Amino acid sequence: MANENLGAAKKAKNDEFYTQYADIEKEMNAYLEYNPDVFRDKTILLPCDDPEWSNFTKYFAQNFENFGLKKLISTSYAPNSKPKTVPYQPALFELEDERFDEVKTQANGKIFTLTRDVSGDKRIDVDDLEWSYLEGDGDFRSDEVTKLRDESDLIITNPPFSLFREFLSWLVAGNKLFSIIGNMNAITYKEAFPLIKNNGMWLGATNFNVGMYFEVPDSWNYSDSYKFERERNGKKVSRVPGVCWYANIEHGKRHQPLPLMTKDDNTKFSRHKEVRGSGYQTYENFDAIEVPFTDAIPSDFEGVMGVPISFLDKYNPDQFEILGNGQSMADELGIRPVGDKFVSDYYAQGNKGQIGPTWNNLVYRQGEKTVIPYQRILIRHRRPHGK
């Protein structure tokens, strides 16, 4: 169901997934536990956010005083810039405001700001948000929103999945602290992996292997574009697998050492049949061992290891060094072409992948079987076995 939902959303180019309040709170709490003043005296920008119903805006507005924020800015895309899945209906607050403009409500984005007590109740919260139309459509790449980026200290949002590469590049150009949501496969993007490798970005505190449930709008035509799975607290939600937070804000989880067994103990006692009894395979075209599961990383191995991308959920930069991506960095790492013999053996086993002798992704043999592992990150211990 979830994979069908994600495929339907991609086909419709529909990026309107709304993050649940509890998921935002859980992730931000990890940053606050590590540094209680992480948001103090800061300006936070929430771009691509549809402030009328965004839980990002609600969360930071409600906690404005608790966090000691200096300013909150939230911007949205113009309805005309979105796929026409449903007719746009302006919110009541806009319709009843004297600034309401029938043209701008369709063609312009909106900006919401929070800095002061407007309502007169002697506190600053969601009731004090002030809004106006943007000059443009609210695209984060516009000069208008880029200027807002430059005046902010932190950028936090769930950007459109289809624009993740561009959004990340836009973030990095601004040299700001950030926490954003994206697909786990973005780890291997050329815009993302060098940041992870060089400790300029890491995964957030929320475990991404379980995926995330996102709210989907009540107004969608579900039969045409999306099928929700269930309701939570009166909201229609659906799970999107393989989704995680990407951040350069510190949290304690990424400094927790990963408990591991030795190579011999893994061979004897690992819960994974791929390792227990048979040990580790060595790649045919690179001097490294294949480690198919993060918890099977041998604590005492001093060489290079190929691990799944899910390893990054447990990655501690004090414990491990990332050398590269076994797919996109094959030439740089010196992964050799597989050669004619491998290709003939691969097809003789009935495999249907399109490969040739110059192909240089990682490969290994499991007995008589030739295996091409999915997306491997190459790592090594900084101090094998605690040395």
Secondary structure, DSSP 8 states (H G I E B T S, - for coil): -HHHHHHHHHHTT----EE-HHHHHHHHHHHHHH-TTTTTT-EEEE-S--TTT-HHHHHHHHTHHHHT-SEEEEE---GGGS--SS-----HHHHTSTT--TTHHHHS-EEEEE-S--SSSSS-SGGG-EEEE-SS---TTSHHHHHHHHH-SEEEE---GGGHHHHHHHHHHHT-EEEEEEEGGGGGSTTTHHHHHTTS-EE-SS-GGG-EEEE--TTS-TTTT----EEETTEEEEEESSEEEEESS--GGGGS------HHHHHHH-S-TTTTTT--EE-SSSS-EE--SGGG--TT--S-EEEEGGGGGT--TTTEEEEEETTTTHHHHT----HHHHHHHHHHTT------TT--S--EEETTEEE--SSEEEEEESSGGG-
